[in-house]
Amino acid sequence: MRILCLITPFLCIGFYFITQNEAYAQYRGFYFVNEKLKKVEIPFELHSNLIIVPVTVNDGPPLKFILDTGVRTAILTNEIYVDSIPTPNDREINLLGVGAKGQISAYVTNNVSFDLSGIRAEGNAMLVLKEDYLQLDSYLGVRVHGIIGYEIFSRFTIEIDYERLILTVYRPDAFKPKKSFEVIPMDVEDTKPYIEACLNMDDSTEIAIRLMIDTGASQPLLLTADSGKNIYVPEKHVNGYLGRGLSGEIYGAMARVPSLELNEFVLKDMITSFPEDSAMSKNFITRSQNGNLGGEALKRFTIIFDYANEKVYLRKSNSYKKRFSYNMSGISLTAIGPQLDIYIISNIVIPSPASKVGLKQGDVIINVNGIRSVDLTLSDFSELVHKRPGKQIRMKVYRDGQILKKKFKLQKIL
């Protein structure tokens, strides 16, 4: 199961091949460009809890890829981003994605090279989507061109420092575990990392669950209801639109669960997504997996992935005790336009503070609390609507040829 979740609504890129050909058949692996080095450090950007690294494909211009532990084969979201990909593409395959539309199409292209600030791979395979089904730019508010994962994690020991925004890539034989980290056993199955955790759904019953560690997911925790005994949607929850997937829209519930234990670490009062069964096909539920642990939880740690020895190392960061927050406006925005500086209300929770004052899906944002849309980012807006209950939000929007002024106060929805 693959889930990529963005802020309040989530964007899901789950898929599986419905062809018997393996897209990664020509995978050859990354290596250090400078053979004398024991490690390299790669700065990254963090948007909606997603790690975005600079990648050069086939010696072309620099691109931005999400670093995703759940992706087996690198994905280019649109072929227009790379002029130098081999043509014709080797073959076309069908993918079944999360959502209502079913199959989507992609090309498999081989003999692709990747460069990431000191590490390089040659002769790799890559999936190239025929259309930009993911629309990552719109959901993140920044240009994103692709996704990469297993090719890197399988070759090196990877440390992610969310506070310093540094990815440290170690030679496996040069990595030495640090005493300040807690080690947790990890299973790598079908290229994906899994850990065991202890879930508390009602402040009394502890449930052993199996989670995929998912750096390509923005939300703290995703659970599949009824995937295990006593896993259910809590009575207090918000129903409705959760986001869109590779194959269409996703609906379900958002709620809080009392706690999740990872060895000695306890994450409390976690915001949790519960997608509907119709959105999360059984094709994505594998090997007794109960859900995914995503970026909003992972960034509370410095985390080290050691695929070779099937271990993950965790150390608390300064945000470890920070309360998990939920969008208190009820509004979700997407960015459009050449500069991604035009914002549209893509979805709105009903009821919510924003819906009660008449804001609607499709409204175009002119300004928020006096900040013009051209000076606003999706990250700015997210920070604002997660701030504190009672904070006043003033919005000016454009709708049907009219400019409307709306005012409301943030209120806890969950």
Disulfide bonds with the S-S distance in Angstrom:
none
